[in-house]
Amino acid sequence: MPTTPHVEHHFTAGETVRDIVIGMSDGLTVPFALAAGLTGAISQTHLIVTAGFAEIAAGSIAMGLGGYLAARGDAEHYASELAREEDEIITKPEAEAEEVREIFESYGLTREESATVVESLRKRPKDWVAFMMRFELGLEAPDPGRAWKSALTIALAYIVGGFIPLSAYLVLPEVQLALKVSVVITLLALAVFGGVKGRFTGAPIMRSSLQTAIIGGLAAAAAFGIARWIS
């Protein structure tokens, strides 16, 4: 009797989604708060738009650079630990073999059951190092192009997010009306983005949507209130 093949569907684009979340969430929130704060202090639309564009440019560069440095740091850490493990299986083979046994024992295997695998790994140094990197240190080999991909993804997501709250100021000449429209558009965008983020990360969609919208709204309200109070 034919059986239906078992197919597992796993989400594997976690790093890219993380970068989009970082860039988009800040891109929606920071320019939104800046525009709201400026609206509380001045009534000139072109100044708000100019300041908003300047912030988007500076923010996207800063966020992208941060993503690049973080990814480079991960790659350098992996390379350092890889070199250390390659040295230790040569200079301390018995200690490393004992660590392999302890890893298997943590999964419920006895020393006798793990002995065959330990001896097999000792004959294959490359696989031994790969095993230790993954199961002892919990490290995966990074994508060589990860740093630039992360930088570009975060920066572009920030730019896309930043244009949403500013769009109302680009088409509406009256500042207070532009603020109201910007609030509605941005809160909707934050709610939709939060829901999509929850869908990909496995969090409850409604909770993620509300949390994202509330955080963005509070940031904008705080900026508006402070600017109004100072002015």
C-alpha positions in Angstrom: 0.0 0.0 0.0 1.6 3.3 -1.0 2.3 5.7 1.8 2.2 9.5 1.7 5.7 10.9 1.9 6.4 12.8 5.1 7.3 16.4 4.2 8.3 18.8 6.9 7.9 22.5 6.2 10.3 24.6 8.2 10.9 28.3 7.9 14.6 28.8 7.0 14.9 32.5 6.2 15.2 33.5 9.9 18.2 35.8 9.5 16.6 37.7 6.6 13.3 38.1 8.4 15.2 39.3 11.5 17.0 41.9 9.5 13.7 43.1 7.9 12.1 43.2 11.3 15.0 45.3 12.7 15.0 47.7 9.8 11.3 48.1 9.2 10.3 48.4 12.9 12.8 51.2 13.4 12.1 52.8 10.0 8.4 53.0 10.9 8.9 54.2 14.4 11.8 56.7 14.4 10.8 58.9 11.5 7.1 58.7 12.7 8.1 60.0 16.1 10.4 62.6 14.6 7.7 64.0 12.3 5.1 64.0 15.1 7.6 65.8 17.4 8.4 68.4 14.8 4.7 68.9 14.1 4.2 69.8 17.8 6.9 72.5 17.5 6.7 74.0 14.0 4.1 74.4 11.2 6.2 74.3 8.1 5.7 71.1 6.1 8.9 71.4 4.1 11.1 71.5 7.2 9.4 68.4 8.6 9.9 66.5 5.3 13.5 67.7 5.0 14.3 66.6 8.6 12.5 63.3 7.9 14.5 62.6 4.8 17.7 63.4 6.6 16.8 61.1 9.4 15.9 58.3 7.0 19.3 58.7 5.3 21.3 58.8 8.5 19.2 56.1 10.2 19.4 53.6 7.3 23.2 54.1 7.0 23.7 53.7 10.8 21.3 50.7 11.0 22.9 49.0 8.0 26.4 49.6 9.3 25.3 48.1 12.6 23.9 45.0 10.9 27.2 44.7 8.9 29.4 44.9 12.0 27.2 42.4 13.9 27.4 39.9 11.1 31.1 40.4 10.7 31.5 39.9 14.4 29.6 36.6 14.2 31.8 35.4 11.4 35.0 36.4 13.2 33.8 34.6 16.4 33.0 31.5 14.4 36.5 31.6 12.7 38.2 32.0 16.0 36.3 29.1 17.6 36.9 26.9 14.6 40.6 27.4 14.8 40.6 26.6 18.5 38.6 23.4 17.9 41.0 22.3 15.1 43.9 22.8 17.4 42.3 21.0 20.4 41.5 17.8 18.5 45.2 17.6 17.7 46.7 18.7 21.0 44.0 17.4 23.4 42.3 14.5 21.6 41.4 12.6 24.7 39.7 15.6 26.3 37.8 16.4 23.1 36.7 12.7 22.8 35.4 12.9 26.4 33.4 16.0 25.5 31.8 14.1 22.6 30.8 11.3 25.0 29.3 13.9 27.4 27.3 15.4 24.6 25.8 11.9 23.7 25.2 11.2 27.4 23.2 14.4 27.6 20.9 12.8 25.0 20.6 9.6 27.1 23.1 7.4 25.4 25.5 5.3 27.5 29.3 5.5 27.1 29.2 2.1 25.4 26.6 3.2 22.9 28.6 6.4 22.0 31.9 4.6 21.8 31.5 3.6 18.1 30.6 7.1 17.1 33.4 8.7 19.1 36.0 6.4 17.4 34.5 7.1 14.0 34.8 10.9 14.5 38.4 10.5 15.7 39.2 9.1 12.3 37.6 12.0 10.5 39.0 15.2 11.9 37.0 17.6 9.7 33.7 16.0 10.7 34.9 15.9 14.3 35.5 19.6 14.3 32.1 20.3 12.6 30.4 18.1 15.3 32.0 20.1 18.1 31.2 23.4 16.6 27.5 22.5 16.3 26.8 20.4 19.3 29.3 21.7 21.9 29.3 25.4 20.9 26.0 25.7 19.1 27.6 27.5 16.2 26.7 27.2 12.5 29.0 28.2 9.7 28.0 31.7 8.6 27.1 32.7 5.1 30.2 34.3 3.6 28.1 37.1 2.2 26.0 37.5 5.3 27.4 40.8 6.4 26.6 42.7 3.2 23.2 41.1 2.8 22.4 42.0 6.4 23.5 45.6 5.9 21.5 46.1 2.7 18.4 44.3 4.0 18.3 46.4 7.2 19.0 49.7 5.4 16.4 49.1 2.6 13.8 48.0 5.2 14.5 51.1 7.2 14.0 53.3 4.1 10.8 51.7 3.1 9.4 52.0 6.6 10.5 55.6 7.0 8.7 56.8 3.9 5.4 55.6 5.2 4.9 58.2 8.0 6.3 60.9 5.8 4.0 60.2 2.8 1.2 62.3 4.3 3.5 65.3 4.7 4.5 64.9 1.0 1.0 65.2 -0.3 -0.8 67.3 2.3 0.2 71.0 2.8 -1.6 71.5 6.1 0.6 70.2 8.9 -2.0 69.2 11.4 -4.0 67.3 8.8 -0.8 65.6 7.6 -0.1 64.5 11.2 -3.5 63.0 11.6 -3.3 61.1 8.3 0.3 60.0 9.1 -0.9 58.7 12.5 -3.6 56.6 10.8 -1.4 55.3 8.0 1.6 54.5 10.2 -0.4 52.8 12.9 -2.1 50.6 10.3 1.3 49.9 8.8 2.7 49.0 12.2 -0.2 46.7 12.9 0.1 44.9 9.6 3.9 44.7 9.9 3.5 43.3 13.5 1.0 40.7 12.3 3.3 39.6 9.4 6.2 39.5 11.9 4.2 37.3 14.2 3.3 35.0 11.3 6.9 34.4 10.4 8.3 34.2 14.0 5.5 32.0 15.3 4.2 34.6 17.8 0.4 35.1 18.1 -0.5 37.4 15.2 -2.9 39.6 17.0 -0.6 40.1 20.0 2.4 40.9 17.8 0.2 43.3 15.7 -1.1 45.2 18.8 2.3 45.3 20.5 4.0 46.8 17.4 1.3 49.4 16.9 1.2 50.4 20.6 5.0 50.8 20.8 5.1 53.0 17.7 2.2 55.1 18.8 3.6 55.7 22.3 7.0 56.8 20.8 5.2 59.3 18.5 3.0 60.5 21.2 5.9 61.1 23.6 7.9 63.0 20.9 4.9 65.1 20.0 4.2 65.9 23.7 7.8 66.8 24.5 8.1 69.0 21.4 4.8 70.8 22.2 5.8 71.3 25.8 9.2 72.7 24.9 7.8 75.0 22.3 
